[in-house]
Structures are given as structure tokens and as C-alpha cells.
Amino acid sequence: MSSITSKLFFFCSLSLILLMTGCDGKEEAIPTYLEILPFELTTDYVNQGSASSKIVDAWLYVGTEFLGAYELPATVPFLASGATDITVFPGIKVNGFASLPEINNFYERFEVNVDLQEGEVTTIQPTTRYKESVVFPFIENFDGTHILDEDEDGNTNTFITVSSVGALENASGYAQLDVDNIEIEAATNVRFENLPTNNTLVYLEMDYKTDIQFAIGLIGHRMNAPEAQQYIIVLNTQEDWNKIYIDLTSELAASALDEYQLVINAILPVNADGGFSQEEGNLYLDNIKLVHFEQ
């Protein structure tokens, strides 16, 4: 063996040994890899509505140790082997903000015991469903007639209809604006009683796509008092269908009224000169749910 070959063999061998041992000369543990596929939500359609969801993160526990929240799908390396308890909580972005990642506490966690092997990838398919204690005061799937038909803008030419064209599932809610009918404001024809006003978690879930901004809010009522209307969030244009989870908890606690309606408002946008920046606006809605826990 030439001196150059000997030196090359020595340095390659040394590098291999250093990779296999730590600074104290002991062999380093070999990690296992957990591949987490996107969550699948199942529902009882009649009582819980569509299984549409937007679970974007996995909050991962290995045994009792929290490893972090990972954007799905994810492959997570860690040191463990053999039969191991894995717990994954479904994570969402509250109000659609990336800065507000949260576990969706209305969904069940996923638990599984897996046999982990060092250096190997183990794949899990997390599933979830609504917890038994979840209440659904309002589910609107636009399967036929719908309850978002109370006119608040005074223009009978603007309304939400049921349409199969462009729908997310079988049919969706649809509203169109133009230069002669520039605004729609529609509320539910039902007032919802006994909503939590004690900081119990309340979400409004909704699928939507739109080429104009629109706002979501509440109209609150109390006997012998004027109605109180508050818009909570403005949603930007969305070319493709999107899912959002809107947190209504603090608004309900702050107002603490007896009854509430959901209200939606959209206005055809204008430009800096005061003219319309587009001559037509299209808004699609589907799978609207109001959810909270039993009180």
C-alpha cells in the first residue's frame, strides 16, 4: 500500500470512528424517525356537519415529553426505541394567523403505541373526531334552504343563494355584487341563545373563497335594549377554498348578551380615485359551524 493510500485510509477510518463515537469515546445513540402524515377528521354528518378541516400542525408528545409543534406532513428525529407511546394533538392557526398556532381543543388527540427502531422511519396516520362534549348550535352546509337569509342592507337584490357552480362539496352559499348592487349584509334568521359568555372556548368554523374582502361579526340582543353589532374579522381575497377557525370567545365574554346572530358583510372595493377597482364581486361560503363545549 502506498504512503498516500495509507494516509487516505487512515483519515477515512478516523472520520468514521469520530462519527460513531462522542467526545467521551462512547458510541452515540442512533435516532429513530417518525413520519407524521396529515390528520384525517371523521364526523357524523347529520349531527356534526362536514369533515372539512384545516389541521396544519402536529403537537407531538413521545411518552410524556413534548417535542414540539411540527407543520404537517413532518418527519421528526428523536432518541427512542422499542414500544413507545406517541400522542399527537391536532394544531390549527386561529383566525387564520400563522402567529396564533393552537391545539384545536374541540378535536380529540391521537394516541398510538409504536415499535420504534433505531435508524428507521416509522409512519403514522393520525385521525381525529370531535369530542363528545362539543355542542353545535349552528351548522350550515347549504344543502338546501339556509338560514343566512335575513336582509340587513335593505337591498333585496343582494342575497346569499345556494349554488352548485363553484361549490366546495355538493352545493355552497354564493353571493354576487356589481356596480349597481355594491354591498351585501346578511344575518342568520335564527337568534342563538345560551352561548357561553364566561370565557368558555367558542369557535366559528367556515370554508370560503372570494375575490373581495368580507367581514364576519355578531349581532347581540338583550330584552329592552338596542341590538349591538360588532364585526370581528375581515377576510382577504382567497382564490381557492380555504378553511378558517374564528375565535369568538373574548367577544362573547365582553358583550355577555342574551342572544346572537351571525352577520356577514361585503362591499365592492373602490380605488384611490373613488371608482370601483372591480365591477363584480363573488363570495362563496360553506360548512359554517358554531361550536363550543357543554356548559
C-alpha positions, 0 to 999 in steps of 0.5 A: 500500500502506498504512503498516500493510500495509507494516509487516505485510509487512515483519515477515512477510518478516523472520520468514521470512528469520530462519527460513531463515537462522542467526545467521551469515546462512547458510541452515540445513540442512533435516532429513530424517525417518525413520519407524521402524515396529515390528520384525517377528521371523521364526523357524523354528518347529520349531527356534526356537519362536514369533515372539512378541516384545516389541521396544519400542525402536529403537537407531538408528545413521545411518552410524556415529553413534548417535542414540539409543534411540527407543520404537517406532513413532518418527519421528526428525529428523536432518541427512542426505541422499542414500544413507545407511546406517541400522542399527537394533538391536532394544531390549527392557526386561529383566525387564520394567523400563522402567529396564533398556532393552537391545539384545536381543543374541540378535536380529540388527540391521537394516541398510538403505541409504536415499535420504534427502531433505531435508524428507521422511519416509522409512519403514522396516520393520525385521525381525529373526531370531535369530542363528545362534549362539543355542542353545535348550535349552528351548522350550515352546509347549504344543502338546501334552504339556509338560514343566512337569509335575513336582509340587513342592507335593505337591498333585496337584490343582494342575497346569499343563494345556494349554488352548485357552480363553484361549490366546495362539496355538493352545493355552497352559499354564493353571493354576487355584487356589481356596480349597481348592487355594491354591498351585501349584509346578511344575518342568520334568521335564527337568534342563538341563545345560551352561548357561553359568555364566561370565557368558555372556548367558542369557535366559528368554523367556515370554508370560503373563497372570494375575490373581495374582502368580507367581514364576519361579526355578531349581532347581540340582543338583550330584552329592552335594549338596542341590538349591538353589532360588532364585526370581528374579522375581515377576510382577504381575497382567497382564490381557492377554498380555504378553511378558517377557525374564528375565535369568538370567545373574548367577544362573547365574554365582553358583550355577555348578551342574551342572544346572537346572530351571525352577520356577514358583510361585503362591499365592492372595493373602490380605488384611490380615485373613488371608482370601483377597482372591480365591477363584480364581486363573488363570495362563496361560503360553506360548512359554517359551524358554531361550536363550543363545549357543554356548559 
